[in-house]
Amino acid sequence: MRTRCKIQLSTFIDQLFPELNQFFRAGLHINVSYTLLKTHPQPMEAQSLHLTYLSNLLRKASKGKYAKEEAIRLRELAKNSIGTDGPALALQIRQAVSQIELFSAQPEQVETGIAAIMNSLNSPIMTIPGIGHVNGAMILSCIGNV
């Protein structure tokens, strides 16, 4: 599901703000990109942002990798964007980013839950070298109580 949402997001970006794909060095699916897209997905919005606000948003979300120069470049890309203007696409972009973040957080929650259950079971299977919580849970689910 997460992969499907990422593909959809890329499609939406190609229509609304295609220049954004070349702006982010590490690709579209990074934290700084998602932070920008959640708040200002349309090129119109990005070009009208105050430079200080935009550079702070990029710097904080990228942990210092993007600074004022990149904010200036992003505003120029937004000004000259060939993308279509569409509030419906902007809404779909926001929704896709939210879903990607949700699908990214869920495996971590499941693994934390599995670890808590395995710790409470105090199973001897966990004493075998190389068997972690997830592998131990899979083995126990197949064979039952050791």
C-alpha positions in Angstrom: 0.0 0.0 0.0 2.8 2.4 0.8 4.5 1.7 -2.5 1.2 2.3 -4.3 0.8 5.7 -2.5 4.4 6.6 -3.4 3.6 5.9 -7.1 0.4 7.9 -6.9 2.3 10.8 -5.2 4.9 10.8 -8.0 2.1 10.9 -10.6 0.4 13.8 -8.8 3.7 15.7 -8.6 4.4 15.2 -12.3 1.1 16.9 -13.0 1.2 19.7 -10.5 4.9 20.6 -9.9 7.1 18.4 -12.1 10.3 20.5 -11.4 10.2 19.2 -7.8 11.5 15.8 -8.8 14.8 17.4 -9.9 15.0 19.7 -6.9 15.4 17.1 -4.2 18.8 15.4 -4.7 17.8 12.2 -2.8 14.5 11.8 -4.6 11.0 12.9 -3.9 10.3 10.4 -1.0 12.3 12.1 1.8 11.2 13.9 4.9 12.0 17.4 3.6 9.9 16.8 0.5 7.0 15.4 2.5 7.1 18.4 4.9 6.9 20.9 2.1 4.2 19.0 0.3 2.0 18.6 3.4 1.9 22.4 3.8 2.5 23.9 0.4 2.0 21.4 -2.5 1.3 23.9 -5.2 4.0 25.9 -7.0 1.9 29.0 -6.6 2.1 28.6 -2.8 5.9 27.9 -2.9 6.7 30.9 -5.0 4.8 33.3 -2.7 6.3 32.1 0.6 8.6 34.4 2.5 12.2 33.4 1.8 13.0 33.2 5.5 10.0 31.0 6.2 10.8 28.7 3.3 14.5 28.4 4.1 13.7 27.6 7.7 11.2 25.0 6.7 13.7 23.3 4.4 16.5 23.5 6.8 14.6 22.1 9.8 13.0 19.3 7.8 16.3 18.3 6.1 18.4 18.7 9.3 20.5 21.4 7.7 21.1 19.9 4.3 18.9 22.5 2.5 19.5 26.2 3.2 18.7 29.6 1.8 20.3 28.9 -1.6 18.0 25.9 -2.1 15.0 28.0 -0.9 15.8 30.6 -3.6 16.2 27.9 -6.2 12.9 26.3 -5.2 11.1 29.6 -5.5 12.5 30.1 -9.0 11.4 26.6 -10.0 8.0 27.3 -8.6 7.8 30.6 -10.6 8.7 28.9 -13.8 6.8 25.7 -13.3 5.0 24.1 -16.2 2.6 22.1 -13.9 -1.1 22.5 -14.0 -2.8 24.5 -11.3 -5.3 22.4 -9.4 -6.5 22.5 -5.8 -7.8 19.0 -6.3 -4.3 17.7 -7.1 -3.0 19.6 -4.1 -5.5 17.8 -1.8 -4.6 14.5 -3.3 -0.9 15.2 -2.7 -1.5 16.0 1.0 -3.6 12.9 1.4 -0.9 10.7 -0.3 1.8 12.1 1.9 -0.3 11.4 5.0 -1.0 7.9 3.9 2.7 7.2 3.2 3.6 8.4 6.7 0.9 6.3 8.2 2.0 3.2 6.3 5.6 3.9 7.3 4.8 4.1 11.0 2.7 0.9 11.2 5.5 -1.7 10.8 7.4 -0.1 13.7 4.3 -0.3 15.9 3.7 -3.9 15.0 7.4 -4.8 15.7 7.2 -3.0 19.1 4.0 -5.0 19.9 5.7 -8.3 18.9 8.7 -7.5 21.1 6.5 -6.8 24.1 4.5 -10.0 23.6 7.7 -12.1 23.2 9.3 -10.5 26.3 6.1 -11.3 28.3 6.1 -15.0 27.1 9.7 -15.5 28.3 10.1 -18.4 25.8 13.3 -20.5 25.7 13.2 -19.9 21.9 14.6 -16.4 22.6 17.8 -18.0 24.1 18.9 -19.3 20.7 21.6 -17.1 19.1 20.3 -15.2 16.1 16.6 -15.5 16.9 15.0 -12.1 17.4 11.6 -11.2 18.5 10.0 -11.4 15.0 11.6 -14.7 14.1 10.8 -16.1 17.5 7.2 -15.1 17.1 7.0 -16.8 13.7 8.4 -20.0 15.1 6.1 -20.0 18.1 3.1 -19.3 15.9 3.9 -22.4 13.9 4.9 -24.9 16.7 3.1 -23.4 19.7 4.5 -23.5 23.2 7.9 -25.1 23.5 
